[in-house]
Amino acid sequence: MTLPIPEAGAATRAEILDWLDRFAACVRDVDFRSAYPFWHDDIVIFGTFQELVRSRQAWTDTQWSNVWPRTKEFTFDLGNTEVLASPDGAMAIAITPWTSIGWHPDGREFDRPGRATIVLQKQPDGRWLGVHSHMSLGRGVPQDSHGARPIKAR
C-alpha cells in the first residue's frame, strides 16, 4: 500500500502561497534585508553558482548577489504551485515554477523561467522559515544575465 501524497490543507497552502508572494517581492526589489526573515540562518541550499551552500549569509553572498541585481520581474507562479505538508503541520514543501526577465550582453531582454523546491519549517511563533531551497532555470535558458540593478538594502 502506498500512502497518498501529503497535500497541504487550505490554511497551510494559503500561508505558504502568501510566503512565496512576499518573498518574491523582496527579490523584485533586490532587498536582501527584507528577505532575511524568510530564511533560517543555517539554511542549506543548492544553487547555480555553488553546488551546496550552507548558511543564509553564504547564500546571500554567492547567489542573491549574483542573481537578483541581474534579473527583473521575478514572480512565483502561484496558480501552478503544489504545497505538501507533514501531517503534524511542522514542515511544508513548495514545488513551484517561477518567471523572471534577464538581459543578454547587448541589453536585449529574455524570458528567464525556472522552478523551485522550497522546504519550510513552522516556528513556535507561527512563522514559516525556509530551511532548504533548490532553484534552477528551465531547459535552454541562458545561465548568465547581464543586468545591473542596484541592491536596495543589505
C-alpha positions in Angstrom: 0.0 0.0 0.0 1.2 3.5 -0.9 0.2 6.4 1.2 -1.3 9.4 -0.7 0.9 12.5 -1.3 0.6 14.7 1.8 -1.1 17.7 0.2 -1.3 20.7 2.5 -4.7 21.8 3.8 -6.3 25.0 2.7 -4.9 27.1 5.6 -1.3 25.9 5.3 -1.5 26.2 1.5 -2.7 29.8 1.8 0.2 30.6 4.3 2.8 29.1 2.0 1.5 30.9 -1.1 1.5 34.2 0.9 5.1 33.5 2.0 6.1 32.9 -1.6 4.4 36.0 -2.8 6.0 38.2 -0.1 9.5 36.7 -0.7 9.2 37.2 -4.4 8.6 40.9 -3.8 11.9 41.1 -1.9 13.6 39.5 -5.0 11.9 42.0 -7.3 13.0 44.9 -5.1 16.6 43.5 -4.7 16.0 43.9 -1.0 18.2 41.4 0.9 17.5 42.9 4.3 13.7 42.3 3.9 14.3 38.8 2.6 16.4 37.6 5.5 13.5 36.9 7.9 12.1 34.4 5.4 15.0 32.0 5.8 16.7 30.1 8.6 20.2 31.4 9.5 21.6 27.8 8.9 19.8 27.1 5.7 21.3 24.5 3.3 20.7 25.1 -0.4 21.7 24.1 -3.9 22.4 26.9 -6.3 23.6 28.0 -9.7 27.0 29.3 -8.5 27.8 26.6 -6.0 26.6 23.0 -5.6 26.0 23.2 -1.9 25.7 26.4 0.2 25.4 26.4 4.0 24.1 29.5 5.8 21.9 32.3 4.8 24.9 34.7 4.7 26.8 32.4 2.3 23.7 32.1 0.2 23.3 35.9 0.0 27.0 36.3 -0.9 27.1 33.6 -3.6 23.6 33.5 -5.0 21.5 36.5 -4.2 24.3 39.0 -5.0 24.9 37.3 -8.4 21.3 36.8 -9.5 18.9 39.3 -8.1 20.5 42.5 -9.5 20.8 40.8 -12.9 17.1 40.0 -13.3 13.8 41.7 -13.0 10.1 40.9 -12.6 10.7 37.7 -10.5 7.5 36.0 -9.5 6.3 32.6 -8.5 3.5 31.0 -10.5 1.2 30.5 -7.5 -1.6 29.0 -9.7 0.7 26.1 -10.6 2.3 25.7 -7.2 2.0 22.5 -5.2 2.2 22.6 -1.5 2.8 19.5 0.6 2.8 19.3 4.3 3.7 16.9 7.1 0.7 15.6 9.0 1.8 17.4 12.2 1.9 20.7 10.3 5.6 21.3 11.2 7.0 21.1 7.7 5.8 22.2 4.3 7.3 21.9 0.8 6.5 24.3 -2.0 7.1 23.0 -5.5 6.7 26.0 -7.8 7.5 27.4 -11.2 8.8 30.9 -11.4 9.4 33.6 -14.1 11.7 36.5 -14.4 13.4 38.6 -17.1 17.1 38.6 -17.9 19.3 40.6 -20.2 21.7 39.4 -23.0 25.1 41.2 -23.1 23.7 43.6 -25.7 20.9 44.7 -23.4 18.1 42.7 -25.1 15.7 41.1 -22.6 14.9 37.4 -22.5 12.4 35.2 -20.5 14.1 33.5 -17.6 11.8 30.9 -16.2 12.7 28.2 -13.7 11.4 26.1 -10.9 12.0 25.8 -7.2 11.6 23.4 -4.4 11.5 25.1 -1.0 11.3 23.3 2.3 9.8 25.3 5.2 9.6 24.7 8.9 6.9 26.2 11.1 8.4 28.0 14.0 7.0 28.1 17.6 5.7 31.7 16.9 3.8 30.5 13.8 6.2 31.9 11.2 7.3 29.7 8.3 11.1 29.7 7.7 12.8 28.3 4.6 15.3 25.6 5.6 16.2 24.4 2.1 15.9 25.8 -1.4 16.8 24.4 -4.8 16.1 26.8 -7.6 17.0 26.0 -11.2 16.5 27.6 -14.6 14.4 26.0 -17.2 16.0 24.0 -20.0 17.7 26.1 -22.6 17.5 29.3 -20.6 20.8 31.2 -20.6 22.7 30.9 -17.3 24.1 34.4 -17.5 22.1 37.6 -17.2 23.8 40.9 -17.6 21.6 43.3 -15.7 23.0 45.7 -13.1 20.1 46.8 -10.8 21.1 48.3 -7.5 20.8 46.4 -4.2 18.1 48.2 -2.2 19.2 47.0 1.2 21.8 44.5 2.6 
